[in-house]
Amino acid sequence: MVIISIAAASPDLEATTNRLLRNAPDFARLFNHFYGSRVASKFEQLLTDHLVIAADLVNAAKSGNSQAAAVAEKRWYTNADEIVHFLNCINPYWTSKHMREMWYEHLALTKAEAVARLNKDFEEDIAIFDKIEKQALMMADSFSNGIIRQFCL
């Protein structure tokens, strides 16, 4: 929704951004149950950074500032690597290799969706969104499976 709002300069941008940013504390509340408040807080910060950097990237691309977009994209991948390392440190069943593959696929799909939206290729945007939804569900399964293996087996 934020990508669409940025691309269209929609008046709902603040509302959609606020909703998107709720994801980080939602994850933190869940992580707190398993890993405690310090770990939950760190993950919340990493995920918030991830979301803010994504918006920076879309805004830079929309404005045609390729240098700022490249810098934001590099920061985005660095943040993904930080998330992967963090997740692997707290749960050995979230392997670095698998987590990196998932996060990089997530970044590539999100970027492709933003590019399609900014280019007004709405059919491609929708097709990519379908892939993002499928990939997000797969990521959710990986997170759940890691928690189950770590705490329930």
C-alpha positions in Angstrom: 0.0 0.0 0.0 2.9 2.4 0.8 4.4 1.8 -2.7 1.1 2.6 -4.3 0.7 5.7 -2.1 4.2 7.0 -2.9 3.8 6.3 -6.6 0.4 8.1 -6.8 1.2 10.8 -4.3 -1.9 9.7 -2.6 -3.2 11.6 0.4 -3.4 8.3 2.4 0.5 8.0 2.5 0.7 8.9 6.1 -2.0 6.4 7.1 -0.5 3.6 5.0 3.0 4.3 6.3 1.8 4.3 9.9 0.1 0.9 9.2 3.2 -0.6 7.7 5.3 0.6 10.5 3.0 -1.3 13.0 4.5 -4.5 11.6 7.8 -3.9 13.6 6.2 -3.7 17.1 3.9 -6.5 16.2 6.9 -8.8 15.5 8.6 -7.4 18.6 5.6 -8.5 20.8 5.8 -12.0 19.4 9.6 -12.2 19.7 9.4 -10.9 23.3 7.5 -14.1 24.3 10.3 -16.3 23.1 13.4 -14.2 23.3 12.8 -11.5 25.8 12.5 -7.7 25.6 16.1 -6.9 24.6 16.0 -9.2 21.6 12.5 -8.1 20.7 13.6 -4.4 20.8 16.6 -5.1 18.6 14.5 -6.9 16.0 11.9 -4.1 16.1 14.6 -1.6 15.3 16.1 -3.7 12.5 12.7 -4.2 10.9 11.7 -0.6 11.3 15.0 0.4 9.5 14.1 -2.1 6.8 10.7 -0.5 6.2 12.0 3.1 6.3 14.9 2.3 3.9 12.4 0.7 1.5 10.3 3.9 1.5 13.5 5.9 0.9 14.4 3.8 -2.1 10.9 4.2 -3.6 10.9 7.9 -3.0 14.4 8.2 -4.6 13.3 6.2 -7.6 10.1 8.2 -8.0 12.1 11.5 -8.0 14.5 10.1 -10.6 17.5 10.4 -8.2 19.4 7.2 -9.2 22.3 8.0 -6.9 20.1 8.2 -3.9 18.2 5.1 -5.0 21.5 3.2 -5.3 22.6 4.3 -1.8 19.2 3.4 -0.4 19.3 0.0 -2.1 22.8 -0.7 -0.7 21.6 0.3 2.8 18.6 -2.0 2.3 20.8 -5.0 1.5 23.1 -4.2 4.4 20.1 -4.1 6.7 18.9 -7.4 5.3 22.3 -8.9 6.1 22.1 -7.5 9.7 18.7 -9.0 10.1 19.9 -12.4 8.8 22.9 -12.4 11.2 20.7 -11.4 14.1 18.1 -14.0 13.4 20.7 -16.8 13.1 22.3 -15.7 16.4 19.0 -16.1 18.3 17.7 -19.2 16.6 20.1 -21.8 15.1 17.3 -23.2 13.0 17.1 -19.9 11.1 20.3 -20.6 9.0 22.1 -17.7 7.5 22.0 -19.3 4.0 18.2 -19.8 4.1 17.4 -16.5 5.7 19.6 -14.6 3.3 17.9 -16.3 0.3 14.5 -15.4 1.7 15.3 -11.8 2.6 17.1 -11.1 -0.7 14.2 -12.6 -2.6 11.9 -10.3 -0.6 14.0 -7.3 -1.5 14.1 -8.2 -5.2 10.4 -8.7 -5.4 9.6 -5.6 -3.5 11.9 -3.5 -5.8 10.4 -5.1 -8.9 6.9 -4.3 -7.6 7.9 -0.7 -7.0 9.5 -0.4 -10.4 6.3 -1.8 -12.1 4.1 0.6 -10.1 6.3 3.6 -10.8 6.2 2.7 -14.5 2.5 2.3 -14.4 2.7 -1.3 -15.4 -0.2 -2.2 -13.2 -0.7 -5.8 -14.5 3.0 -6.6 -13.7 2.6 -4.9 -10.4 -0.3 -7.1 -9.5 1.5 -10.2 -10.7 4.5 -9.4 -8.6 2.3 -8.7 -5.6 0.9 -12.2 -5.9 4.5 -13.5 -5.8 5.2 -11.3 -2.8 2.2 -12.7 -1.0 3.3 -16.3 -1.6 6.9 -15.5 -0.6 5.7 -13.8 2.6 3.7 -16.8 3.6 6.8 -19.0 3.0 8.8 -16.7 5.2 6.2 -16.9 7.9 6.4 -20.7 7.7 10.1 -20.6 8.0 9.9 -18.3 11.1 7.3 -20.6 12.7 9.2 -23.8 11.9 12.3 -22.3 13.5 10.5 -21.4 16.7 8.8 -24.8 16.9 12.1 -26.6 16.4 13.9 -24.4 19.0 11.3 -24.4 21.7 8.9 -27.4 21.1 11.0 -30.4 20.1 
